[in-house]
């Protein structure tokens, strides 16, 4: 419904900021990242060129969109900018806490992944060193045997 209305208004050059906002809002709520990205781009445009009185709304939905795209740094920037305008907004505070929590979870996950990867590399490295060490010992044994046989 919103997409059809948006496209019809756009094609007739009658597109309003309200139409853009409603369509971007629908896109942000999508489960598909390509739609969310379109919504973010539209909200960024609205923030730059739209109604001054609605900028706080644009910031809030930009924060939601970026969080859904897992770009937590930008999401946090947007929600903090929103909170400078309206510091007691409960939804924005909750969103900020959620974003911060996901950022921390991402850092912990990164460290876990790094530790596992490093352990695998060390294990593979030790296994490789054992194989090379075994080959050197075998080669040394053959050289020693060759020297012993040559003396006889």
Protein Blocks (a to p, Z undefined) as FASTA:
>chain_A
ZZmmmmmmmmnopacfklmmmmmmmmmmpmbfklmmmmmmmmmmmmmmmcfklmmmmmmm
mmmmmmmnopaklmmmmmmmmmmmmmmlmklmmmmmmmmmmmmmmmmmmmmmmmmmmmmm
mmmmmmmmmmmmmmmmmmmmmmmmmmmmmmZZ
